[in-house]
Amino acid sequence: MALNRKLSPILQGRRIAQCEAAPGQLSFTFTDGSLLVVRLAAAAPHLPSAGTVEKVLEAGNRFVLVLEGDSQVELTLTDPGSSISLRDGRGQVEYLG
């Protein structure tokens, strides 16, 4: 699985404050107020209560948030290339993909 070279440096070091699952999507709110929304093709098997992002891996419809301490969240995207959005604390787009 390859490193997502655009999203990894943006998310690296951000700490998850909250994770919410809704039908077809998973939302991560970070302590800096930013929000990552991932549209899902299948339910997330594991929802972290907290953690700091180390890197992001992606291959096809597989998306993995690797957290410090060797834990990870593996997700299946609905549409690779257009299932992820990241907005900063002011609501400005930081990443779409």
C-alpha positions in Angstrom: 0.0 0.0 0.0 1.4 3.4 -1.0 1.9 6.5 1.1 -0.6 9.3 0.2 2.0 11.9 -0.4 -0.5 14.8 -0.4 -2.6 14.0 2.6 0.1 12.5 4.9 2.1 15.7 5.5 -1.2 17.6 6.1 -2.5 15.2 8.7 0.8 14.1 10.3 0.8 15.1 14.0 -2.9 15.9 14.2 -4.6 14.4 17.2 -8.1 12.9 16.9 -10.5 14.5 19.4 -13.7 12.7 18.2 -14.7 10.1 15.7 -18.3 9.7 14.5 -19.9 7.1 12.2 -23.0 7.8 10.1 -24.5 5.7 7.4 -21.9 5.8 4.5 -19.4 8.0 6.2 -16.9 8.4 9.0 -15.9 11.8 10.4 -12.8 12.6 12.4 -12.6 15.9 14.3 -9.1 16.8 15.3 -8.0 18.9 18.4 -7.2 21.9 16.1 -10.8 22.0 14.9 -10.2 20.5 11.5 -12.6 17.8 10.1 -11.8 14.8 8.0 -14.8 13.2 6.3 -14.4 9.8 4.6 -17.2 8.3 2.5 -17.4 4.6 3.0 -18.4 1.6 1.0 -18.4 -0.6 4.1 -18.7 0.0 7.8 -15.5 0.9 9.6 -14.3 -2.1 11.6 -12.6 0.0 14.3 -13.3 3.5 15.5 -10.5 5.1 17.5 -11.4 7.2 20.5 -8.2 9.1 20.2 -4.7 9.0 18.6 -2.3 11.1 16.6 -1.9 10.6 12.9 1.5 9.4 11.7 0.7 8.8 8.0 -1.9 8.0 5.5 -1.8 5.0 3.2 -4.0 4.5 0.1 -4.4 1.9 -2.6 -7.5 1.7 -4.8 -10.5 1.8 -2.5 -8.4 1.0 0.6 -7.6 3.9 2.9 -5.6 3.5 6.1 -4.9 6.1 8.8 -1.7 4.9 10.7 -1.7 6.3 14.2 1.3 6.7 16.5 1.8 3.5 18.6 1.2 1.2 15.6 -2.6 1.3 15.7 -4.4 2.0 12.5 -7.9 2.5 11.0 -8.5 0.7 7.7 -11.4 1.9 5.6 -13.0 1.0 2.3 -13.8 4.1 0.1 -16.9 4.4 -1.9 -15.2 6.1 -4.8 -11.4 6.3 -4.8 -10.3 9.9 -5.7 -13.4 11.6 -4.5 -14.3 10.1 -1.1 -12.1 12.2 1.2 -12.5 15.8 2.4 -10.5 17.7 4.9 -11.5 21.2 6.2 -9.6 23.3 8.6 -11.1 24.8 11.8 -12.6 27.7 9.8 -14.2 25.4 7.2 -11.7 26.1 4.5 -10.8 23.1 2.2 -7.4 21.7 2.9 -7.7 18.5 0.8 -10.2 16.8 -1.5 -9.6 13.4 -3.0 
